[in-house]
Amino acid sequence: MKKSTLTVITYQALCMMILNPLAHAADAPLQTIPVNSPAFVFSPGNWTGDTGRGGKDFRQTWYPGAYFRVKWTTRDSHPVAKILLDTSTYTASFKPPMIAYSIDGMWKSKIPCTSEIAVDEITGPGPHELDVYLHWSEQKERWGSDGQSGLNVLRVRGLQCDASSTPITGPLLSPWALIVGDSITEGSGSSGLAAYSNLIGQALQTQGYEYGISACGWSGWLNKGDSPPGDVPGYYVIHQSGNGLDGSYDDAASRWNKIDGNRHSLLDQKGHLSAYGQTGQEPALIMINNGTNDILHSSNPNDTSAAIYQGLIALRAAAPNAKIIVLIPFGQYEAALLKNAVEKLHHASPPDTRISVIDLGPDVAKTLEAKDGLMGGLHPNDLGHAHFAAKIIPQMMKTLLTN
């Protein structure tokens, strides 16, 4: 009996699926989970969108350490997942940023940003979780200017997956921490996600916190960030201070209350720091590690002193109930000015009892003085970052647990 043409085709297709199941998966119908789906969760304080800090088309960040996660479930035995990016802003003047991701606990890193990134490690039906981190970008063309986006950014359009997939609403952890700093906090000198800031953030997640890393190489309280002549404003800029307390605040030259140079504020309508732009989203913890570049680039000492003191007052006004931890730079840069500012706030009227100092001490500074030392140099290596994080985390948790 002669087989029908349909039977032959069906038989051949079945053979192909058995011999090469991935080919079947690649040809299967696909769908896209958009960035405004509740399945997406973005790190607080890091992201903007096509409509302010939201929108349906994309989410964008320039901060190394920023992350998002997305959850879904599928009935497909050979599921497909692709991270969709918009790379239209990239130019030949910088290398594309790199991401790292974890799919169901399987990690992959040093992945250059392209328009589609296949998640090759995904297997089997059932629920899946993808965690994606911006772990490196060249320190240039990231901030943008008034009304214009930065070019060197991570812009996420969504997640493409097989048609049988169903998004799972991702739990958004309620309290969050804002971790501020310079190139050391950004992770310079470390590989992958080994920066002390990310290790601290991961520890916070085990305690029910989200975290946002707001760090930029070269930056300080006054010093501009990114490769000179950097276009990222200093953190809290004061000019013409005569005694380390007075002076003129320059908002246009400051980034403490901004996400980027494209008119995106980090504040809500009440002037409070906000995770995603709405009111009632202030951080529960602010940890700030600034001062190294103010010394290295010879910032005016009076202006630096005034910037530290007034900057901490501004952070307190913008996050009235947050614990604020001033992390003394590992090389002890501006240690005296930082401790003095905190001491003044402890004795202010009313006193600020929710601000404290973590100082790893001069011995840590000594470990970084030797070129190519065991812990690294000015920029700690992976061992240095891990060593310092291990010292910071217990003190941080003690502060969080103290009323």
Residue pairs with C-beta under 8 A, 6 or more apart in sequence:
3 11
16 23
16 24
17 23
17 24
21 77
21 78
22 78
24 78
25 76
25 78
25 79
25 80
25 162
26 80
28 76
28 80
28 162
28 163
29 162
29 163
30 80
30 160
30 161
30 162
30 163
31 160
31 161
31 162
31 163
31 165
32 84
32 157
32 158
32 159
32 160
32 161
33 39
33 40
33 70
33 72
33 158
33 159
33 160
33 161
33 165
33 167
34 56
34 57
34 157
34 158
35 49
35 55
35 56
35 57
35 58
35 59
35 156
35 157
35 158
36 54
36 55
36 56
37 70
37 158
37 167
38 167
38 169
38 170
39 70
39 71
39 72
39 167
39 168
39 169
39 170
40 59
40 68
40 69
40 70
40 159
40 170
41 68
41 69
41 70
41 170
41 171
41 172
41 210
42 59
42 66
42 67
42 68
42 276
43 61
43 65
43 66
43 67
43 68
43 210
43 211
43 212
43 213
44 176
44 178
44 210
44 211
44 212
44 275
44 276
44 281
44 283
45 176
45 178
45 212
45 214
45 259
45 266
45 273
45 274
45 275
45 283
46 61
46 63
46 66
46 212
46 213
46 214
46 259
47 53
47 59
47 60
47 61
47 66
47 68
47 259
47 276
48 59
48 60
48 61
48 259
48 260
48 262
48 264
49 55
49 57
49 58
49 59
49 60
50 56
50 57
50 58
52 264
52 277
53 259
53 264
53 276
53 277
54 276
54 277
57 157
58 86
58 155
58 156
58 157
59 68
59 155
59 156
60 149
60 153
60 154
60 155
60 156
61 134
61 153
61 154
62 134
62 137
62 142
62 143
62 150
62 152
62 153
62 154
62 260
63 134
63 212
63 213
63 214
63 215
63 216
64 134
64 135
64 136
64 137
64 186
64 187
64 195
64 213
64 215
65 133
65 134
65 135
65 179
65 186
65 187
65 193
65 195
65 197
65 198
65 201
65 213
65 215
66 133
66 134
66 154
66 212
66 213
67 131
67 132
67 133
67 134
68 131
68 132
68 156
69 129
69 130
69 131
69 132
69 170
70 129
70 130
70 159
70 167
70 170
71 127
71 128
71 129
71 130
71 167
71 168
71 169
71 170
72 127
72 128
72 159
72 161
72 165
72 166
72 167
72 168
73 126
73 127
73 128
73 165
73 166
73 168
74 125
74 126
74 128
74 161
74 162
74 164
74 165
74 166
75 125
75 164
76 125
76 162
76 164
76 165
77 124
77 125
78 123
79 122
79 123
79 124
79 125
79 128
79 161
79 162
79 165
80 118
80 122
80 160
80 161
80 162
81 103
81 118
81 119
81 122
81 128
81 130
81 159
81 160
81 161
82 116
82 117
82 118
82 119
82 159
82 160
82 161
83 99
83 101
83 116
83 117
83 119
83 130
83 132
83 156
83 159
84 115
84 116
84 156
84 157
84 158
84 159
84 160
85 113
85 114
85 115
85 116
85 117
85 154
85 155
85 156
85 157
86 115
86 155
86 156
86 157
87 96
87 113
87 114
87 115
87 155
89 149
89 150
89 151
89 152
89 153
89 155
90 96
90 113
90 151
90 152
91 141
91 151
93 140
93 141
94 137
94 138
94 140
94 141
94 151
94 152
95 112
95 138
96 112
96 113
96 114
97 112
97 113
97 134
97 136
97 137
97 138
97 152
97 153
97 154
98 109
98 110
98 111
98 112
98 113
98 134
98 135
98 136
98 137
99 111
99 113
99 117
99 132
99 133
99 134
99 135
99 154
100 107
100 108
100 109
100 110
100 111
100 132
100 133
100 135
100 192
100 193
101 107
101 108
101 109
101 111
101 119
101 130
101 131
101 132
101 133
102 108
102 129
102 130
102 131
103 119
103 121
103 122
103 128
103 129
103 130
104 121
104 122
104 128
104 129
106 121
108 120
108 121
109 135
109 192
109 193
110 135
110 136
110 192
111 117
113 154
116 160
119 130
122 128
127 168
130 159
132 156
133 193
133 198
134 154
135 187
135 192
135 193
136 187
137 152
137 153
137 154
138 152
139 183
139 216
139 217
139 218
139 225
139 226
139 227
139 230
140 152
140 226
140 227
141 150
141 151
141 152
141 231
142 150
142 151
142 152
142 153
142 216
142 226
142 232
143 150
143 225
143 226
143 231
143 232
143 233
143 260
143 261
144 150
144 151
144 260
144 261
144 262
145 231
145 261
145 262
146 261
146 262
146 263
147 262
147 263
148 261
148 262
149 260
149 262
150 260
150 261
150 262
172 210
173 205
173 208
173 209
173 210
174 208
175 208
175 209
175 210
175 283
175 284
175 285
176 209
176 210
176 211
176 212
176 275
176 281
176 283
176 284
176 285
177 200
177 201
177 204
177 209
177 210
177 211
177 212
177 283
177 284
177 285
177 286
177 287
178 211
178 212
178 214
178 273
178 283
178 285
178 286
178 287
179 185
179 197
179 200
179 201
179 211
179 212
179 213
179 214
179 215
179 287
180 214
180 215
180 235
180 256
180 286
180 287
180 288
180 289
180 290
181 197
181 213
181 214
181 215
181 288
181 289
181 290
181 327
182 215
182 216
182 217
182 218
182 219
182 220
182 225
182 289
182 290
182 292
182 293
183 189
183 215
183 216
183 217
183 218
183 219
183 293
183 379
184 195
184 196
184 289
184 292
184 329
184 330
184 379
184 380
185 195
185 196
185 197
185 213
185 215
185 289
186 195
186 197
186 213
186 215
186 216
186 217
187 193
187 194
187 195
187 197
187 198
187 215
187 385
188 217
188 379
189 376
189 377
189 378
189 379
189 380
189 381
189 384
189 385
190 379
190 380
190 381
190 382
190 385
191 382
194 382
194 385
194 386
195 385
196 380
196 385
196 386
196 388
196 389
196 392
197 213
197 215
198 213
199 385
199 386
199 389
199 393
200 211
200 287
200 389
200 392
200 393
200 396
201 211
201 213
203 389
203 393
203 396
203 397
204 210
204 211
204 285
205 211
207 397
207 400
209 284
209 285
210 275
212 275
212 283
216 225
216 226
216 232
216 255
217 225
217 226
217 227
218 224
218 225
218 226
218 227
218 228
218 230
218 232
218 293
218 297
219 225
219 226
219 230
219 232
219 234
219 235
219 255
219 290
219 293
220 234
220 235
220 290
220 291
220 292
220 293
220 294
220 297
220 299
220 304
221 234
221 235
221 236
221 237
221 290
221 291
221 294
221 299
221 304
221 307
221 308
221 311
222 234
222 235
222 237
222 238
222 294
222 299
222 300
222 303
222 304
222 307
223 234
223 293
223 294
223 297
223 299
224 230
224 231
224 232
224 233
224 234
225 232
225 233
225 234
225 255
226 232
231 261
232 255
232 261
233 252
233 253
233 254
233 255
233 258
234 253
234 254
234 255
234 307
235 254
235 255
235 256
235 288
235 290
235 307
235 311
236 249
236 254
236 256
236 307
236 308
236 310
236 311
236 314
237 249
237 250
237 253
237 254
237 303
237 307
238 247
238 248
238 249
238 250
238 303
238 306
238 307
238 310
239 247
239 248
239 250
239 303
240 247
240 248
240 303
241 247
241 300
241 302
241 303
241 305
241 306
242 302
243 302
244 301
244 302
244 305
244 306
244 309
244 337
245 305
245 306
245 309
246 306
247 302
247 303
247 306
247 310
249 310
251 257
256 266
256 311
256 314
256 315
257 265
257 266
257 267
257 273
257 314
257 318
258 264
258 265
258 266
259 265
259 266
266 273
266 274
267 273
267 274
267 318
268 274
268 277
268 278
268 279
268 280
268 281
269 279
270 279
271 317
271 318
272 279
272 281
272 282
272 318
272 319
272 320
273 281
273 282
273 283
273 286
273 315
273 318
273 319
273 322
274 281
274 282
275 281
275 283
282 318
282 319
282 320
282 321
282 322
283 319
283 322
284 321
284 322
284 323
284 400
285 322
285 323
285 324
285 325
285 396
285 400
286 315
286 319
286 322
286 323
286 324
286 325
287 324
287 325
287 327
287 396
288 315
288 324
288 325
288 326
288 327
289 327
289 329
290 329
291 304
291 308
291 328
291 329
291 333
291 334
291 335
291 337
291 338
292 329
292 331
292 333
292 334
292 378
293 299
294 304
294 333
294 334
295 333
295 334
296 333
301 337
304 334
304 337
305 337
305 340
305 341
308 334
308 337
308 338
308 341
309 341
309 344
309 345
312 324
312 326
312 341
312 342
312 345
312 355
313 345
315 322
315 324
316 322
316 324
316 345
316 352
316 354
316 355
321 354
322 354
323 354
323 355
323 356
323 399
323 400
324 352
324 354
324 355
324 356
325 355
325 356
325 357
325 358
325 396
325 399
326 338
326 339
326 341
326 342
326 355
326 356
326 357
326 358
327 357
327 358
327 392
328 335
328 338
328 339
328 357
328 358
328 359
328 360
329 335
330 360
330 364
330 365
330 368
330 380
330 384
330 388
331 365
331 368
331 378
332 362
332 365
335 359
338 357
339 357
339 359
342 355
342 356
342 357
345 351
345 352
345 355
346 352
346 353
346 355
356 399
358 392
358 395
358 396
358 399
360 388
360 391
360 392
364 388
364 391
367 373
367 374
367 375
367 384
368 375
368 376
368 377
368 378
368 380
368 384
369 377
370 377
371 377
374 383
374 384
375 381
375 383
375 384
375 387
376 383
376 384
380 387
380 388
